[in-house]
Amino acid sequence: MTGKRISRRSFLGIDLDEKNKVSHLNPNWPTPKVATIYKNFLRDKTPVYRPNASNIKHKPIYVPSSTHVLPTVDWNKETAAHLLKRVLSGVSYAEINNAANQSLSEIINQILLDLPIPDPPGEWVTEEPPAWDTLSEDEILIILELYNERMYTLIDWWILRMTQSPLSMTESMTLFWHDHFATAHSKVFYPQAMYEQNAIIREHCMGNFKTLLRKITFGPAMLIWLDTHGSKKWHPNENFGRELLELFTLGVDNYTQNDIEEASRAFTGYVTNGLIANYDYENEVGWGIWWDDWHDFEEKTFLNQTGNWTGDDIINIILEQEVTAQFLSRKIYEWFVYEAPSEEFIDEMAHIMRENNYEIKPVLEFLFTSEHFFNPALRGAKIRNPISVIQGTVRQFELENYTYPDLFFLQIHHFLGMLPLEPPDVSGWSGYRTWINSISLPIRKLLTTSFIDGNSPFGQLDGTIDVIALANSMYNSDEADYASIQIVHNCSLMLFGIPLSESMENDLLAILLDGAEPYDWSIDAPDNDGQWNRLRDMLRFMMKKPEFQLS
């Protein structure tokens, strides 16, 4: 790995909890010898910052649970901005304006369009694991360093895809399901397995949930992450069985301890080498000596149904439960709308999910065309996560094709507590008020404003926001307002999660005009005119305001 990463300790002057790097590791994966070496290897690496979960409760927002489609008359730049900010990492003013000039149904069709599967980050994604028992400690350390580089390459590859994504929510849904099936590369160990899981999520993120669940469940990353690999009939491991029910499908209080134990028996005998698993997707059964010798073929009683259940049988029984669609609908609502859901609206989402045999797109289409989703009370109700703030800023200002310092985005998300492929635990990221604290907020302000002047803690940027191009994209000569007023309004529409107040408008105009009149500000001013620096000052001011942290 090239480039020196700044330690969070030296950058912020705080201590980190070192034990979070190694406490979750499997002492036998991929072998006991390698696991011991790997544990010591990780001790020398910078730990990912994990913000403390906030104890501030979500405040309910009263919004009528209207299931009607948003009336055509209410589709405009404001509603288009709200939709696009929630389904993309960030949205430019040109995208908002173009969306407003189309119909809601046209935009929904566009954002729900599946993207082509991208080229992988390297040929190594299909590389066979080494024969660990034949290697010396020095040879193992070389491979560990190589795997570490590949993990960072994979994370950087995905971050850039989020930034460069067209008007599709494929990457947003991939991130949502990654949070839902939270899996960390530090324990999975093999970058091949993490790539395979990410590719599966991307392919099925807006497809059928059953297909997605099966692909995740029997994929190498999950088999390793929750210790299904190595689970034997005489000693079944309950980690996956518990999280499958609590975090992935049913939710708490909808199963018993006995259901966990019986599900865990059904998931014995599935193994992986880090690249492939002993599972036949077509025949829904395991294969090989591990399956024959380790799987529990005896009867099991799960959710009051008795039979010689396998893992697939458990999944089928789970999907028969009405509460499963409720749970999944609530998770989607909380991610894209607000953390305190409307239960009546959740009921309708769940009904649509069940009626469509767990197809995800009909649920998303219902949600994103509803009057409920566009209710003004919900605008600005979400605290933006670090991906939205950083990658969103890059995308909003069309900076995605610049060259950034080595590991630039990866280091940022290390510090902000949302490093993709390394969630804090199986519950995923806590979100909500967790994202904002006395450490993260100043860093957010520092990093986003660095896109204006090019100076960041992680190196000099080779490109900054083109304020002249930005102003021209926001100016419409057919409108009656002066260019200065149009730019203030449109920058606010793009950057703020809530409507522009009169006092904020006055503050922004004061910065932009510096005592001049609104008509004095000219869209045709030369490059060296001081008004462009005042526009930069206005953008800095906006990026430091609380409104910028909301969507």
Secondary structure, DSSP 8 states (H G I E B T S, - for coil): --S----HHHHH-----GGGGTTT--TTSS-HHHHHHHHHHHHTS----------------------SB--GGG-SHHHHHHHHHHHSS---HHHHHHHHTS-HHHHHHHHT--------S-GGGG-----GGG--HHHHHHHHHHHHHHHHHHHHHHHHHHHH--S-SHHHHHHHHHHHT---HHHH--HHHHHHHHHHHHHHTTSBHHHHHHHHHTSHHHHHHTT-TT-BTTB---HHHHHIIIIIIS-TTSS-HHHHHHHHHHTTT--B-SS-BSEETTTTEE-SHHHHHHS--S-EEETTEEE---HHHHHHHHHTSHHHHHHHHHHHHHHHT-SS--HHHHHHHHHHHHHTTTBSHHHHHHHHHBTTTT-GGGTT-SB--HHHHHHHHHHHTT-TTS---TTHHHHHHHHHT--TT--SSTT----GGGG-STTHHHHHHHHHHHHHHSEETTEE-S----HHHHHHHH--TTSSS-HHHHHHHHHHHHH-SS---HHHHHHHHHHHHTTS-GGG--TT--TT-HHHHHHHHHHHHHHTSGGGGB-
